[in-house]
Amino acid sequence: MKTLKDRYEDVGSRWRQDFSSIRRPDLFGKFIDVIIDNAEFESAKVLGLMSGDAGLELFFANHLVGLDKKVELDILDFSPAMIKVAKSEGIILRKIIGDVRSAKIESEYDFVILKFGLHDLPREDQPLVLQKISRLMSENGRLILIVYFSPSREAQVHYNNMITLKDELVGYKSERHFATLGEIVDMVIKAGLKPKIKMLSESKINYFKTELLDSGSRKAFSAKLFQMNIFAGIDDSLGIIHTADGPEITFPLATLTARK
C-alpha cells in the first residue's frame, strides 16, 4: 500500500490538469489582513510548511513585495512533484524537500504558514510539529495556521473513518487525523504560543470527484459510508448534499494566528 508521500506525488504530477481548483486562489486575499495583523516590519523571512504548490505563500510574499518590503520565502514539502509546481518571480525562494517532522531547519522566521497540513499528520505528531514551529519563530514572529477540523468529539470518529476509508480505497495508507478546534487550540498553547481564532468558515468537499477515485471506487466508497453509518454520525446541520457524483460533505475550516 502506498504512503501519504506517494499520494501527493500522484496528485502533484497531475496538479495543473485535475486539481487546480483545490488551490482556491479566490480565498487568498481574505487571509492577507489576518496574516499581517498590524505587524510593523521592513523585511520578513517567511516559511511555508507542507506547502504543496505554495499558492498562498507566494501570494503573501508578492503582496509584501508590493508594499516595498524585502522578503525571503522558504517552502518545505516532502513531495518533489508538488514543490516543483511552485514558481516565483522577483522573490528569493528556497525550496526544501523534506518531512516537516524530521527536516533540519536552522533559520528563524517572522511568519510561519501551515495551511491544510495539520490533519495530514498522525495524531501523535501534531503537537510535536507545533512545538517545532514555535522554536523556528523569531521573537516577534507569528504562526498562521489554516486547518480543517472535526466539529465535535462525537463527529470526530466519523470524519476520521471517512478519510481513512477514502485513502484505502485508492491504495494509500492513511494516518491522517482531524482534531477538534479545541484540541488544536490546546496544542498551540502547549507549544508555548498564544493563539487567536481569526476566521471560521466551511468548505464542502466532494470525495467522489477528486483524489484519483475511479467509478468502481466511488461505488465502493458510497456503499461503505452508508454501511458504516457515517452520515448518521455527522450532524445534518453541518451540511451533507447528495449530488450525482456522490455526497458533498462540509468540513469546518479555521484560520488562527499565534505569537510567542
C-alpha positions in Angstrom: 0.0 0.0 0.0 1.3 3.5 -0.9 2.2 6.1 1.6 0.9 9.6 2.0 4.0 10.9 0.3 3.2 8.7 -2.7 -0.3 10.1 -2.7 1.0 13.7 -3.0 3.4 12.6 -5.7 0.5 11.3 -7.7 -1.5 14.5 -7.1 1.4 16.7 -7.8 2.1 15.1 -11.1 -1.5 15.9 -12.2 -1.9 19.2 -10.4 -2.4 21.5 -13.3 -5.0 19.3 -15.0 -7.2 17.7 -12.4 -6.6 19.5 -9.2 -6.1 23.2 -10.0 -9.3 24.2 -8.3 -8.0 22.9 -4.9 -5.7 25.9 -4.7 -8.7 28.2 -4.0 -6.9 31.5 -5.1 -10.2 33.3 -4.6 -9.6 32.9 -0.8 -6.1 34.2 -0.6 -6.9 37.9 -0.4 -9.1 37.3 2.7 -6.0 35.9 4.5 -3.7 38.9 4.0 -5.0 41.1 6.8 -5.2 38.1 9.1 -1.6 37.2 8.4 -0.1 40.7 8.7 -2.3 41.6 11.8 -0.8 45.1 12.2 2.8 43.9 12.2 5.4 46.6 11.5 8.4 45.4 9.6 10.7 46.4 6.7 11.7 42.8 5.8 10.4 39.4 6.5 11.5 35.8 6.4 8.6 33.6 5.6 8.4 29.8 5.9 5.7 27.7 4.3 5.5 24.2 5.8 3.8 21.3 4.0 3.4 24.0 1.3 2.3 22.0 -1.7 2.3 24.4 -4.6 2.8 27.3 -2.2 0.0 29.3 -3.7 -0.9 31.2 -0.5 2.7 31.6 0.5 3.7 33.1 -2.9 0.6 35.3 -2.9 1.5 36.7 0.6 5.2 37.2 -0.4 4.2 39.1 -3.6 1.8 41.2 -1.6 4.7 42.2 0.8 6.9 43.0 -2.2 4.2 45.3 -3.5 4.4 47.1 -0.2 8.2 47.6 -0.8 9.1 45.0 1.8 12.1 42.8 1.4 11.0 39.2 1.5 12.7 35.8 1.7 10.5 32.8 1.3 11.4 29.2 2.2 8.9 26.4 1.4 9.1 22.8 2.6 7.2 19.8 1.3 8.0 16.1 1.2 6.7 15.7 -2.4 9.2 16.8 -5.2 6.3 16.8 -7.6 4.3 19.2 -5.5 7.1 21.6 -4.7 8.2 21.7 -8.3 4.9 23.4 -9.2 5.8 26.4 -7.1 7.2 29.2 -9.2 8.4 32.6 -8.2 9.4 35.8 -10.0 11.2 38.6 -8.1 11.2 36.8 -4.7 14.1 35.0 -3.1 12.6 31.5 -3.0 14.3 28.5 -1.5 12.7 25.1 -2.0 13.3 22.4 0.7 12.3 18.8 0.0 11.7 17.1 3.3 9.4 15.8 6.0 8.2 18.6 8.4 8.8 16.2 11.3 12.4 15.4 10.6 13.7 18.2 8.4 16.6 20.2 9.9 15.8 23.9 9.7 18.2 26.3 11.3 16.8 29.7 10.4 14.3 31.8 12.4 11.2 33.1 10.7 9.0 36.1 11.1 6.0 34.3 9.6 5.4 30.5 9.5 2.4 29.3 7.4 0.9 25.9 7.8 -2.1 25.5 5.7 -4.3 22.4 5.3 -1.4 20.3 6.5 -2.0 19.5 10.2 -4.7 16.9 9.5 -2.3 15.0 7.2 -0.1 14.2 10.3 -0.8 11.3 12.7 -2.4 12.4 15.9 0.7 11.9 18.0 2.9 14.0 15.6 0.6 17.1 15.5 1.7 18.6 18.9 5.4 17.8 18.1 5.2 19.7 14.8 3.6 22.7 16.5 6.4 22.7 19.1 9.0 22.6 16.3 7.3 25.6 14.7 7.4 27.5 18.0 11.2 27.0 18.1 11.5 28.3 14.5 9.7 31.6 15.1 11.6 34.8 15.7 11.0 36.8 18.9 8.1 38.7 17.3 7.2 36.0 14.8 3.8 34.7 14.2 2.2 31.4 13.1 -0.6 31.3 10.6 -2.5 28.0 10.9 -5.3 27.2 8.5 -6.9 23.9 9.4 -9.8 21.6 8.7 -11.2 20.3 12.0 -13.7 17.9 13.3 -16.8 19.8 14.6 -17.1 17.8 17.7 -15.7 14.8 19.6 -18.9 12.8 18.6 -18.4 13.5 14.9 -14.6 13.1 15.0 -14.6 9.3 14.7 -16.8 9.6 11.6 -14.7 12.2 9.9 -11.5 10.2 10.6 -13.1 6.9 9.5 -14.3 8.5 6.3 -10.9 9.9 5.4 -9.2 6.5 6.2 -11.7 4.6 4.1 -11.3 7.0 1.1 -7.5 6.7 1.2 -7.5 3.0 1.5 -9.9 2.6 -1.5 -7.4 4.3 -3.7 -4.5 2.4 -2.4 -2.9 4.7 0.2 -2.2 4.0 3.9 -3.9 6.7 5.9 -2.7 8.1 9.2 -4.5 11.4 9.0 -6.3 12.8 12.0 -8.8 15.6 12.2 -8.6 17.2 15.7 -11.4 19.3 17.1 -10.8 23.0 17.2 -10.5 22.9 20.9 -7.8 20.3 20.7 -5.9 22.4 18.1 -6.0 25.5 20.3 -4.8 23.4 23.2 -1.8 22.1 21.2 -0.9 25.6 20.1 -0.9 26.8 23.7 1.2 23.9 24.9 3.7 24.7 22.2 4.3 28.0 24.0 2.2 30.2 21.7 -0.8 32.5 22.2 -3.5 31.7 19.6 -6.3 33.8 18.3 -9.1 32.4 16.1 -9.4 34.9 13.3 -11.8 33.3 10.8 -14.3 30.4 10.9 -15.8 29.2 7.7 -16.5 25.9 5.9 -15.5 24.0 2.8 -17.6 21.5 1.0 -15.6 18.6 -0.3 -16.8 16.0 -2.8 -14.6 13.0 -2.4 -16.2 11.3 -5.3 -14.9 13.9 -7.7 -11.3 14.1 -6.5 -8.4 12.1 -5.2 -8.0 9.7 -8.1 -11.3 7.8 -7.4 -12.4 5.8 -10.4 -16.1 4.8 -10.8 -15.6 1.4 -9.0 -14.0 3.1 -6.1 -16.8 5.7 -5.9 -19.4 3.0 -5.7 -17.5 1.1 -3.1 -16.9 4.2 -1.1 -20.6 5.2 -1.2 -21.8 1.8 -0.1 -19.2 1.6 2.7 -20.1 5.1 4.0 -23.7 4.1 4.4 -22.8 0.7 5.8 -20.7 2.4 8.5 -23.4 5.0 9.3 -21.0 7.8 8.6 -23.8 10.2 7.6 -25.9 9.3 10.6 -23.0 10.2 12.8 -22.5 13.7 11.3 -25.0 16.3 12.4 -27.2 17.3 9.5 -26.7 21.0 10.3 -23.1 20.7 9.1 -24.4 20.1 5.6 -24.4 16.9 3.5 -25.6 17.5 -0.1 -26.3 14.5 -2.3 -25.2 15.0 -5.9 -24.9 12.9 -8.9 -21.3 12.4 -8.1 -21.9 11.4 -4.5 -22.3 13.5 -1.3 -20.5 16.7 -0.7 -19.6 16.9 3.0 -18.9 20.0 5.0 -15.6 20.3 6.7 -15.3 23.3 9.2 -12.3 25.5 8.4 -10.5 27.8 10.8 -7.7 30.3 10.5 -5.7 31.0 13.6 -2.7 33.3 14.3 -0.3 32.7 17.2 2.6 34.6 18.8 5.1 33.7 21.4 
